[in-house]
């Protein structure tokens, strides 16, 4: 099984969440399952706080 990761913003958001930050100002995230093998994650940076958080 392949595990493709193509978005550094998703990975950074996950690291922040693992460290206890559930809501991050300036970041909107959604996940959608296409089927049992494909999941699409979308991260939208909405302000400077979000940009700083994922650097």
N, C-alpha and C positions, 0 to 999 in steps of 0.2 A: 504494500500500500504506500502511495506517495503522500507526503505531507508538504505541500507548497506553502511558503510564507513569503508574501511579496510586499508587505507594507510595514515599514519601520514604525509608523505612528501607532498601529495596532499593538505591536510588541511593546512599545513604550507605555501605552495606556495600561496594558496588562501588568507590567512591572509596577506601575503606580498603584493599581488596585491591590496587588499582592502585598504592598506595603501599607495598606489600610486606607487609601484614598478612594472611596467609593464614587463620589461625585467630584469631578474636576471642572472648575470654572473655565469655560471657553472650549470645552470638548463635548461633542455630541456623538454618541456611538450607537450603532444598531447592528444586529446580526439577523441573517435570514438563511434558513436551510433550503437549498434547492432540491436536494434529495439526501439520502442517507450518507453519501460520500462527499457532498459538496456543501460548504457553508460559506456565505459571503458576509464579510464584516465591512462596515462602512464607518469611518471616523471623519468627522467634520470639525475642523478647528475654526472657532467663531470669533475669537478675539486674541489679543496679545497674551493674556494669561494662559490660554490654551497652547499658544505657540511656545511659550517659555516652559510649560509643563512637559512637553514632549521632546525638548532638546536634550 
